[in-house]
Amino acid sequence: MLQGRQVPAERIEPAITLAERFETFLRDRAPTAEAALAFSSVLTAEGHNTSENYITLIRYCRFIGNNEMLVALWELIDGGEVGDNLYRLVGEQLGDEVRDEIYAGIGVAPYGLPSTEKPATLHPVLKRLQGRIGEQACRDLLSASLRDLPDKYYRGEKRRYREAHDIDEYLKKRHRAFVRWLKQCQRQGQLFFTQEITDEVVAFVQSDQEIGGGRREGNIVYETNIPYMTKQYLQETDPTMKRYYACHCPWAREAVRRGDTGLVVDFCYCSGGYHKKPFEVVLGQPLKVQVLESVLRGDSRCRFAIYLPEENEAGCGRSVRAV
């Protein structure tokens, strides 16, 4: 499996050794989410809570077909770079002295920290940051996105954009490609990241071009996040749990479920940065994003407005595309 994924030869033997150690750990335990979290705690105590080790364990869980442990491990590392990236950005933009003041007594969350513990390590920092630089400056900093999003991730987007007649055709192609991805996951019996894809999930996404594609009005593209657990989201009637199943953010999701009112709602501008990134890559320039709806504000979905250059309204994409 690892060879098929083109894992370098020098990394295969250590990966197998870790998988064997995980098997030994599970010998007297049921292979559940709780067991995966317990093994993660062991790695953290040893200082072995690295991205490479978690990816190895996730691949092992996929190999043995255990989605429960796979999801538990994935949730540990989803957005794991956010803590370090925020710490770095605050230092770069405000200086080390201000950064140390904002992080005093809190520090940066270790990689692999459970989602139940993440809000307590981040939201006090955000409150201090917002109080120091103001709401708008905090939004601008967060909307740069705290995720690691190299431009190379968006080669397919650039190709679709080049091949499209205008921005509207590009958005439709983008949505169709997203639906095809979901259908492929369903056919192969694989998870879409952490969620099962059903006919109802496909129909839900297919019915709304804003999900995975975008819809343009003037120079604004409106985009809506696919729920984190769409199957459960569609079935849920409790408003709080519906918001919980909608939320992708591991730094906020558990706080939403607990009804924590101490959250900094502007943290969702980090997700806004994630959504505008593909458009920045294909257009070759930074863009503005606005959070229109979010679960932290009490909405049942997360929806964003991405502001394109004025000249990129329908029929004018060619001049911008040439940049």
Buried (B, 14 or more C-beta within 10 A) or exposed (E): EBEEEEBEEEEBEEBEEBBEBBEEBBEEEEBBBEBBBEBBEEBBEEEBBEEEBBBBBBBBBBEEEBBBBBBBBBBBBBBBBBBBBBBBBBBEBBEEEBBEEBBEEBEBBBBBBBBBEBBBBBBBBBBBBBEBBEEEBBBBBBBBBBBEBEBEEBEEBBEBBEEBEBBBBBBBBBBBBBBEBBBEBBEEEEBBEBBBBBEEBBEBBBEBBBBBBBBBEEBBBBBBBBBBBBBBBBEBEEEBBBBBBBBBBBBBBBBBBEEBEEBBBBBBBBBBBBBBBBBBBBBEEEBEBBBBBBBBBEBBBBBBBBBBBEEBBBEBBEEBBEE
